[in-house]
């Protein structure tokens, strides 16, 4: 049974990726632990780009080309920003003109 071209059956992501590898003669690289419990509907689209865009949305991971016919599935790095004011330890008053900011990715 289908609805607007989508199969209502949810399959393990690994199975969907395997099907796409065979259909388009491509290879995916990913950490099994990131995808092992995820199930999605098979993409109904005909071209590789539309399939990859659908997969990114369905699994919540980024898919990037890595060489000829190879794709890497990774989580997008998250960037965190911190900023603050340095204060005097005795008076707890801000020290004029001193501030800090930092960022980290991970």
C-alpha positions as CSV (number, residue, x, y, z in Angstrom):
1,X,0.0,0.0,0.0
2,X,1.4,3.4,-0.8
3,X,0.3,7.0,-0.3
4,X,1.5,9.6,-2.8
5,X,4.4,7.4,-3.8
6,X,5.6,6.7,-0.2
7,X,5.6,3.2,1.1
8,X,3.9,3.1,4.5
9,X,6.3,0.5,5.7
10,X,9.2,1.7,7.8
11,X,12.5,-0.1,7.2
12,X,15.8,-0.1,9.1
13,X,18.0,2.7,7.7
14,X,20.7,0.2,6.9
15,X,18.4,-1.7,4.6
16,X,17.3,1.5,2.8
17,X,21.0,2.5,2.4
18,X,21.8,-0.9,1.0
19,X,19.0,-0.7,-1.5
20,X,20.2,2.7,-2.6
21,X,23.8,1.5,-2.9
22,X,22.6,-1.2,-5.3
23,X,20.3,1.1,-7.2
24,X,22.9,3.8,-7.8
25,X,26.1,1.9,-7.6
26,X,27.3,4.0,-4.6
27,X,28.7,3.3,-1.1
28,X,27.8,4.8,2.2
29,X,30.1,5.1,5.2
30,X,28.6,5.6,8.7
31,X,28.9,4.5,12.3
32,X,26.4,1.7,12.9
33,X,25.6,2.9,16.3
34,X,24.2,6.2,14.9
35,X,21.7,4.4,12.7
36,X,21.0,1.0,14.2
37,X,17.6,1.8,15.8
38,X,16.3,4.2,13.1
39,X,13.6,3.2,10.7
40,X,12.4,5.3,7.8
41,X,10.2,5.0,4.8
42,X,12.0,4.1,1.5
43,X,12.5,7.2,-0.6
44,X,10.3,7.0,-3.7
45,X,12.3,9.5,-5.8
46,X,14.2,8.6,-9.0
47,X,17.4,10.6,-8.9
48,X,20.3,10.3,-6.4
49,X,20.3,13.9,-5.3
50,X,16.6,13.9,-4.3
51,X,17.1,10.6,-2.5
52,X,20.1,12.0,-0.5
53,X,18.2,15.1,0.5
54,X,15.3,13.0,1.6
55,X,17.6,10.8,3.7
56,X,19.3,13.7,5.4
57,X,15.9,14.9,6.6
58,X,14.6,11.4,7.5
59,X,17.6,10.3,9.5
60,X,18.8,13.7,10.9
61,X,22.4,13.4,9.8
62,X,24.5,15.0,7.1
63,X,25.4,13.1,3.9
64,X,28.5,14.4,2.1
65,X,30.3,13.1,-0.9
66,X,33.7,11.5,-0.2
67,X,35.4,10.6,-3.5
68,X,33.9,8.8,-6.4
69,X,30.5,7.3,-5.6
70,X,31.2,7.3,-1.9
71,X,29.1,9.2,0.7
72,X,29.8,9.8,4.4
73,X,26.9,10.0,6.9
74,X,27.8,12.2,9.9
75,X,26.2,14.4,12.5
76,X,26.7,18.0,12.0
77,X,29.1,19.6,14.5
78,X,27.4,21.9,16.9
79,X,29.1,25.2,17.7
80,X,28.7,26.7,21.2
81,X,29.5,30.3,22.1
82,X,30.3,31.5,25.5
83,X,30.8,35.1,26.7
84,X,31.1,36.7,30.1
85,X,32.4,39.5,32.2
86,X,35.3,39.1,34.6
87,X,34.6,40.4,38.1
88,X,36.8,41.3,41.0
89,X,36.9,38.4,43.5
90,X,36.8,40.8,46.5
91,X,34.1,43.3,45.4
92,X,32.3,41.1,42.9
93,X,32.2,44.2,40.7
94,X,32.9,43.9,36.9
95,X,36.4,44.9,35.9
96,X,36.0,47.7,33.4
97,X,37.1,46.8,29.8
98,X,37.6,43.1,30.4
99,X,35.3,40.6,28.7
100,X,35.8,37.2,27.1
101,X,34.2,35.1,24.5
102,X,35.0,31.6,23.2
103,X,33.6,29.0,21.0
104,X,33.9,25.3,20.8
105,X,32.8,22.7,18.2
106,X,31.7,19.3,19.2
